[in-house]
C-alpha cells in the first residue's frame, strides 16, 4: 500500500505519535506519518534544513499536526514562525490534551485551520484520523489551507460566553 499524502506530526510525546500512526493504519489510511519531537525540529523540517534537506527521504508535508505543549518551540511559537515565513504554505491542525478556550482562539488567530482535543482512546483517535483524512488529505470536499474557524472553535467559544 503506497503512501498517500505526507503528514508531519510535531509532538514531544512518542506515545501520542505512535497512537496517532496506529489510528491511521487501523483506519486504512495510507498516508506517510513523519514525527519530529519539538517545534524547532518542525521548522527545520519545513525549511528543509539538515538533517531534513533530502526531500526524497523527508518530503514536504501536505499537513502539519502540531501539539500545543512542546519543548524548544511550542505550537503557538511554531504558528508564529510560520506567519513570518510566507513561502512555507502548509495547513496546520492543532492537537492538545486540553481544550482551553483561549488556546483554541489563539490557534485560530495564528492560522491553524482546526483545533482538536486529543482523544483518550484508540477508537476516538481512529475517528479523528478519519476526520483529518476526509477534511484535509483525501476527502472530496477538501477544505482549503487558509485558516478557518472550525466547529470546535465556535462550539468552545459559545460555551465560554
C-alpha positions in Angstrom: 0.0 0.0 0.0 1.8 3.1 -1.2 1.6 6.2 0.9 -0.9 8.9 0.0 -0.1 12.3 1.5 2.7 13.2 3.9 1.7 14.2 7.4 4.3 15.9 9.7 3.4 15.3 13.3 5.2 17.6 15.8 4.6 16.2 19.3 7.0 15.7 22.1 5.2 12.5 23.2 6.4 9.5 21.3 3.4 7.6 22.7 0.9 10.1 21.2 2.6 9.9 17.8 2.6 6.1 17.9 -1.1 6.1 18.8 -1.9 8.5 16.0 0.1 6.5 13.5 -1.6 3.3 14.6 -5.0 5.0 14.3 -4.2 6.0 10.7 -3.2 2.4 10.0 -6.3 0.9 11.6 -8.4 3.3 9.6 -6.6 2.0 6.5 -5.3 5.5 5.6 -2.1 5.1 3.6 -0.5 8.4 4.5 3.2 8.8 5.4 3.4 9.8 9.0 6.6 11.7 9.9 7.4 12.6 13.5 9.5 15.4 15.0 9.6 15.9 18.7 9.6 19.7 19.1 8.8 23.0 17.5 12.4 23.7 16.5 12.6 20.4 14.5 9.2 21.1 12.9 10.6 24.4 11.5 13.8 22.7 10.4 11.8 20.0 8.6 9.5 22.6 6.9 12.5 24.6 5.8 14.4 21.6 4.5 17.4 22.2 6.9 19.7 19.4 7.6 19.1 16.6 8.7 15.8 17.1 6.7 17.3 18.5 3.5 16.7 15.4 1.4 13.1 15.8 0.1 13.1 12.2 -1.2 13.5 11.0 2.4 11.7 13.9 4.0 9.0 15.1 1.6 7.3 18.4 2.2 4.2 17.7 4.2 0.6 18.1 3.0 -0.5 18.7 6.6 1.2 19.6 9.8 -0.3 18.2 13.0 1.0 20.3 15.8 0.9 19.7 19.6 0.4 22.8 21.7 2.8 22.0 24.5 6.3 21.0 23.4 9.8 22.0 24.3 12.0 24.1 22.0 9.1 25.9 20.5 5.6 25.2 21.5 2.7 25.0 18.9 2.0 28.7 19.1 5.6 29.6 18.6 5.7 27.4 15.5 2.5 29.0 14.1 4.1 32.5 14.7 7.3 31.4 13.0 5.2 30.2 10.0 3.5 33.6 9.8 7.0 35.1 9.3 7.8 32.6 6.5 5.1 33.3 3.8 6.9 30.9 1.4 6.1 28.0 3.7 2.5 27.1 3.0 1.2 24.1 4.9 -2.2 23.7 6.6 -1.8 23.3 10.3 -4.1 21.3 12.6 -3.5 21.8 16.3 -3.8 18.9 18.8 -3.8 19.4 22.6 -4.6 17.4 25.7 -6.6 20.3 27.0 -9.4 22.4 25.4 -8.7 25.8 27.0 -10.8 28.3 25.1 -8.0 30.8 24.9 -5.7 28.2 23.3 -8.4 27.4 20.7 -8.9 31.1 19.9 -5.1 31.8 19.7 -4.5 28.9 17.4 -7.2 30.2 15.0 -5.8 33.8 15.2 -2.3 32.4 14.3 -3.5 30.5 11.3 -4.4 27.0 12.4 -7.2 25.5 10.3 -8.6 23.5 13.2 -8.1 22.6 16.9 -8.7 19.1 18.2 -8.5 17.8 21.8 -6.6 14.6 21.8 -8.9 11.6 22.3 -8.1 9.3 25.1 -8.9 6.0 23.4 -7.7 4.3 20.2 -11.3 4.3 18.9 -11.5 8.0 19.3 -8.1 8.5 17.7 -9.2 6.4 14.7 -12.3 8.5 14.3 -10.1 11.7 14.5 -7.7 10.2 11.9 -10.7 9.6 9.5 -11.9 13.2 10.1 -8.5 14.6 9.3 -8.2 12.5 6.2 -11.7 13.4 4.9 -11.2 17.2 5.6 -7.6 17.8 4.6 -6.0 14.9 3.0 -8.2 13.0 0.6 -11.9 13.8 1.1 -14.0 15.0 -1.8 -14.8 18.3 0.0 -11.2 19.1 0.9 -11.1 22.3 2.9 -8.6 24.9 1.8 -5.4 25.5 3.6 -6.4 29.0 4.7 -7.3 29.5 8.3 -10.9 28.8 9.2 -12.8 28.7 12.4 -14.0 25.1 12.7 -16.9 23.7 14.6 -14.7 23.0 17.6 -13.5 26.6 17.8 -17.1 28.0 17.6 -18.5 25.5 20.0 -15.9 26.2 22.6 -16.4 30.0 22.2 -20.2 29.6 22.7 -19.6 27.6 25.9 -17.3 30.3 27.3 -19.8 33.1 26.7 
